[in-house]
């Protein structure tokens, strides 16, 4: 597995990481056993970047990750996040950050967190205060690297001036391209980028079903890309991508991940799955090379992304 560098503070990881959210939330009933097997298989195949967060089950997901990696903890980079409240408000006050970190260390069963993200910008707490609190945690040895998630250009610049930001995490895939407007800022400041939902929340695996066929605990039941009208268009685009992938002896998921890797040397996607078999498929994308002709074909199929937005109308992130 190729190694990539994120930021300028020394953070290096495998070219493809692993996102653990779906083990515990958002995609139906939790499956800690399947998730544990998937994480351990990912490690066997060279994946060294494991992503979790306090909000993924309020410690339950971090516990799964901690148990899964306990025999090789020193060989992997563990990222977690702070900033939500249990009623899904924001709380990035320095005291809360310190409390969240102590909880995460305990749940993970580790003595330090490799990457600590602010999960979402908090409009009530100056980002300088957030960066300052993380800086203190880095100086104390409890955290190694600082990350932001779904932050805008101004927030990134202000945070970076207090404590260098190693990585930004935001949704990015063939279906979701808006974040590209921030790439010049990341390049200027030397900040790495971690796309979450790199397979379009599962659509780019070729297994998507209409929204009505997902249960109430599955986020796709309310995602506009799965709704009638948009769903059919996205299925057709995925079909064309699948044909291109097949011509290269690859799957559509591998094509989608290889496309992300081709967008820059400092990009590390974190596909999530509860299936060890799917992990094997995802990791295979690291060996798939896309030609200029392939990239042009993909651009014709999806010039600006998938059909419909990722969030309901009126709901956006700071940078949008």
C-alpha positions as CSV (number, residue, x, y, z in Angstrom):
1,X,0.0,0.0,0.0
2,X,1.3,3.4,-1.0
3,X,1.9,5.9,1.8
4,X,0.7,9.5,1.6
5,X,1.6,12.6,3.6
6,X,-1.2,14.8,5.0
7,X,-0.1,18.3,6.0
8,X,3.3,19.4,6.9
9,X,3.6,18.3,10.5
10,X,4.7,14.7,9.8
11,X,1.3,12.9,9.4
12,X,1.7,9.9,7.0
13,X,-0.9,7.2,6.3
14,X,-1.8,4.6,3.8
15,X,-3.3,5.9,0.6
16,X,-6.7,4.5,1.5
17,X,-8.0,4.6,5.1
18,X,-11.1,3.2,6.8
19,X,-14.1,5.1,8.1
20,X,-15.9,3.4,11.0
21,X,-19.1,5.4,11.3
22,X,-21.3,2.8,9.6
23,X,-20.4,0.2,12.1
24,X,-22.5,1.9,14.7
25,X,-24.8,4.5,13.1
26,X,-26.5,5.8,9.9
27,X,-26.7,2.5,7.9
28,X,-29.1,0.4,9.9
29,X,-28.5,-1.7,13.0
30,X,-25.0,-1.6,14.6
31,X,-22.6,-4.4,13.7
32,X,-19.6,-4.4,15.9
33,X,-18.5,-7.9,15.0
34,X,-18.6,-7.2,11.3
35,X,-16.9,-3.9,11.8
36,X,-14.1,-5.5,13.9
37,X,-13.4,-8.0,11.2
38,X,-13.4,-5.3,8.6
39,X,-10.9,-3.2,10.5
40,X,-8.6,-6.1,11.1
41,X,-8.7,-7.2,7.5
42,X,-8.0,-3.6,6.4
43,X,-4.9,-3.6,8.6
44,X,-3.8,-6.9,7.1
45,X,-4.0,-5.3,3.7
46,X,-1.9,-2.3,4.6
47,X,-4.5,0.2,5.8
48,X,-3.1,2.3,8.6
49,X,-5.6,5.2,9.0
50,X,-8.7,4.4,11.1
51,X,-11.4,7.1,11.5
52,X,-14.0,7.3,14.3
53,X,-15.8,10.0,16.4
54,X,-17.4,10.5,19.8
55,X,-20.8,11.1,18.2
56,X,-20.8,7.6,16.5
57,X,-22.7,6.0,19.3
58,X,-21.2,8.2,22.0
59,X,-18.2,6.1,22.7
60,X,-19.5,2.8,21.4
61,X,-17.8,3.2,18.0
62,X,-14.5,4.3,19.6
63,X,-14.7,1.2,21.8
64,X,-15.1,-1.1,18.7
65,X,-12.1,0.6,17.1
66,X,-10.0,0.4,20.2
67,X,-10.6,-3.3,20.6
68,X,-10.1,-4.0,16.9
69,X,-6.7,-2.4,16.8
70,X,-5.3,-3.2,20.3
71,X,-2.8,-5.7,18.9
72,X,-1.4,-3.3,16.4
73,X,-2.2,0.1,17.9
74,X,1.3,1.5,17.4
75,X,1.1,0.7,13.7
76,X,-2.0,2.7,12.9
77,X,-3.2,6.3,12.9
78,X,-6.4,6.7,14.9
79,X,-8.5,9.8,14.2
80,X,-11.5,10.9,16.3
81,X,-13.6,14.0,16.6
82,X,-15.3,16.3,19.1
83,X,-17.8,19.1,18.9
84,X,-21.4,17.7,19.0
85,X,-23.8,17.6,21.9
86,X,-26.1,14.7,22.5
87,X,-29.0,16.7,21.2
88,X,-26.9,17.5,18.1
89,X,-26.0,21.0,19.0
90,X,-22.5,22.3,18.9
91,X,-20.0,22.5,21.8
92,X,-16.4,23.3,21.1
93,X,-15.6,25.2,24.3
94,X,-12.1,24.3,25.4
95,X,-13.4,22.6,28.6
96,X,-15.6,20.4,26.5
97,X,-12.8,19.6,24.1
98,X,-10.6,18.4,27.0
99,X,-13.5,16.4,28.4
100,X,-14.2,14.8,25.0
101,X,-10.5,13.9,24.6
102,X,-10.4,12.2,28.0
103,X,-13.5,10.2,27.1
104,X,-12.1,9.2,23.7
105,X,-8.8,8.1,25.2
106,X,-10.7,5.9,27.7
107,X,-13.1,4.5,25.1
108,X,-10.2,3.8,22.6
109,X,-8.0,2.4,25.3
110,X,-5.0,4.5,24.1
111,X,-2.6,7.0,25.7
112,X,-2.8,9.5,22.8
113,X,-5.0,10.4,19.8
114,X,-3.2,10.7,16.5
115,X,-5.6,13.1,14.7
116,X,-8.1,15.2,16.6
117,X,-10.8,16.8,14.4
118,X,-13.3,19.5,15.3
119,X,-16.3,17.7,13.8
120,X,-18.1,20.9,12.8
121,X,-17.4,24.6,13.3
122,X,-19.1,26.0,16.4
123,X,-20.6,29.5,15.7
124,X,-20.5,30.3,19.4
125,X,-16.8,29.5,20.0
126,X,-14.0,31.4,18.2
127,X,-11.9,29.0,16.2
128,X,-8.8,30.5,17.8
129,X,-10.0,29.2,21.1
130,X,-10.6,25.8,19.6
131,X,-7.2,25.7,18.0
132,X,-5.6,26.9,21.2
133,X,-7.1,24.1,23.2
134,X,-6.0,21.5,20.7
135,X,-2.5,23.1,20.7
136,X,-2.3,22.6,24.5
137,X,-3.4,18.9,24.0
138,X,-0.7,18.4,21.4
139,X,1.9,20.0,23.7
140,X,0.8,17.7,26.5
141,X,1.2,14.6,24.3
142,X,-2.5,13.6,24.3
143,X,-2.9,14.5,20.7
144,X,-0.5,14.5,17.7
145,X,-2.2,16.3,14.9
146,X,-5.0,18.8,14.4
147,X,-7.8,18.4,11.9
148,X,-11.0,20.2,10.9
149,X,-14.2,18.9,9.3
150,X,-16.6,20.7,7.0
151,X,-14.8,24.0,7.8
152,X,-14.7,27.0,5.4
153,X,-11.7,29.0,4.2
154,X,-11.8,31.7,6.8
155,X,-12.1,29.1,9.7
156,X,-9.2,27.1,8.2
157,X,-6.9,30.1,7.9
158,X,-7.7,31.4,11.4
159,X,-7.2,28.0,13.0
160,X,-4.0,27.3,11.1
161,X,-2.5,30.6,12.4
162,X,-2.8,29.3,16.0
163,X,-2.1,25.6,15.5
164,X,-1.1,24.2,12.1
165,X,-3.9,22.2,10.6
166,X,-2.7,18.9,9.2
167,X,-5.9,17.8,7.5
168,X,-9.4,18.8,6.5
169,X,-12.2,16.2,6.3
170,X,-15.3,16.8,4.2
171,X,-17.6,14.7,2.0
172,X,-16.1,14.3,-1.5
173,X,-16.8,11.8,-4.2
174,X,-17.8,11.5,-7.9
175,X,-21.3,12.5,-6.7
176,X,-20.2,15.4,-4.4
177,X,-17.7,17.9,-5.7
178,X,-18.4,21.2,-4.1
179,X,-15.5,21.1,-1.7
180,X,-13.1,21.5,-4.7
181,X,-13.5,25.3,-4.2
182,X,-11.3,25.0,-1.1
183,X,-8.5,23.0,-2.7
184,X,-6.5,26.2,-3.6
185,X,-6.6,27.1,0.2
186,X,-5.5,23.7,1.2
187,X,-2.7,23.7,-1.4
188,X,-1.5,27.1,-0.2
189,X,-1.4,26.2,3.4
190,X,-0.1,22.6,2.8
191,X,-3.1,20.9,4.4
192,X,-4.0,17.3,3.5
193,X,-7.6,16.3,2.6
194,X,-9.6,13.3,3.8
195,X,-12.8,12.6,1.8
196,X,-15.6,10.9,3.8
197,X,-18.4,9.1,2.1
198,X,-16.0,8.6,-0.9
199,X,-18.4,6.1,-2.4
200,X,-21.4,8.5,-2.5
201,X,-22.8,7.0,0.8
202,X,-22.8,3.6,-0.9
203,X,-24.4,4.6,-4.2
204,X,-21.1,4.1,-6.0
205,X,-20.9,0.4,-5.1
206,X,-23.6,-0.6,-7.6
207,X,-25.9,-1.8,-4.9
208,X,-28.2,1.2,-4.4
209,X,-31.9,0.7,-3.9
210,X,-34.7,3.3,-3.9
211,X,-35.1,5.3,-0.7
212,X,-38.3,3.6,0.3
213,X,-36.5,0.2,0.5
214,X,-34.2,1.4,3.3
215,X,-35.2,1.3,7.0
216,X,-35.8,4.4,9.1
217,X,-32.4,4.1,10.8
218,X,-30.6,4.3,7.4
219,X,-29.7,7.8,6.4
220,X,-30.3,6.9,2.7
221,X,-34.0,6.7,3.3
222,X,-34.1,10.5,3.4
223,X,-31.2,11.3,1.1
224,X,-32.4,13.3,-2.0
225,X,-30.1,11.3,-4.3
226,X,-32.2,8.2,-3.6
227,X,-35.5,9.8,-4.2
228,X,-37.6,9.2,-7.3
229,X,-36.4,11.3,-10.2
230,X,-32.8,11.7,-8.9
231,X,-32.4,8.0,-8.1
232,X,-32.9,6.9,-11.7
233,X,-30.4,9.5,-13.1
234,X,-27.8,8.5,-10.5
235,X,-28.4,4.8,-11.3
236,X,-27.8,5.5,-15.0
237,X,-24.6,7.4,-14.3
238,X,-23.4,4.6,-12.0
239,X,-24.2,2.1,-14.8
240,X,-21.9,4.0,-17.2
241,X,-19.2,4.2,-14.6
242,X,-19.5,0.5,-14.0
243,X,-19.0,-0.2,-17.7
244,X,-15.8,1.9,-17.7
245,X,-14.6,0.1,-14.6
246,X,-15.2,-3.3,-16.1
247,X,-13.1,-2.3,-19.1
248,X,-10.2,-2.0,-16.6
249,X,-11.1,-5.2,-14.8
250,X,-12.2,-3.2,-11.8
251,X,-15.4,-2.5,-9.9
252,X,-17.3,0.8,-9.9
253,X,-16.2,1.3,-6.2
254,X,-12.6,0.9,-7.2
255,X,-13.0,3.3,-10.0
256,X,-14.6,5.9,-7.7
257,X,-11.8,5.6,-5.2
258,X,-9.1,5.6,-7.8
259,X,-10.6,8.8,-9.2
260,X,-10.3,10.4,-5.8
261,X,-6.6,9.4,-5.5
262,X,-6.0,10.9,-8.9
263,X,-7.2,14.3,-7.7
264,X,-4.1,15.0,-5.7
265,X,-1.2,13.4,-3.9
266,X,-2.4,14.6,-0.5
267,X,-5.8,13.0,-0.6
268,X,-6.7,9.9,1.5
269,X,-10.3,8.6,1.2
270,X,-11.8,6.7,4.1
271,X,-14.4,4.3,2.7
272,X,-16.4,2.5,5.4
273,X,-17.9,-1.0,5.4
274,X,-18.8,-3.8,7.8
275,X,-17.6,-6.4,5.3
276,X,-14.1,-7.8,5.1
277,X,-14.8,-8.6,1.4
278,X,-15.7,-5.0,0.7
279,X,-12.5,-3.9,2.4
280,X,-10.5,-6.1,0.0
281,X,-12.3,-4.5,-2.9
282,X,-11.8,-1.0,-1.7
283,X,-8.1,-1.5,-1.0
284,X,-7.7,-2.8,-4.6
285,X,-8.4,0.7,-5.8
286,X,-4.9,1.7,-4.7
287,X,-3.5,-0.4,-7.6
288,X,-5.8,1.0,-10.2
289,X,-4.3,3.6,-12.5
290,X,-6.6,5.9,-14.5
291,X,-5.5,7.4,-17.7
292,X,-6.2,10.8,-19.0
293,X,-8.8,9.2,-21.3
294,X,-10.4,7.5,-18.4
295,X,-10.6,10.7,-16.5
296,X,-12.1,12.5,-19.4
297,X,-14.8,9.8,-19.8
298,X,-15.7,10.1,-16.1
299,X,-16.0,13.9,-16.5
300,X,-18.5,13.4,-19.4
301,X,-20.6,11.0,-17.3
302,X,-20.6,13.2,-14.2
303,X,-19.4,16.7,-15.2
304,X,-20.2,18.3,-11.8
305,X,-21.3,15.5,-9.5
306,X,-24.4,13.4,-8.9
307,X,-28.0,14.4,-9.3
308,X,-29.4,16.4,-6.3
309,X,-27.6,17.8,-3.3
310,X,-26.2,15.8,-0.3
311,X,-28.3,17.7,2.3
312,X,-32.0,18.8,2.3
313,X,-32.7,22.2,0.9
314,X,-31.7,24.9,3.4
315,X,-29.1,22.7,5.2
316,X,-25.5,23.4,4.3
317,X,-22.0,23.3,5.8
318,X,-19.9,26.4,6.6
319,X,-18.1,26.4,3.3
320,X,-21.1,26.0,1.1
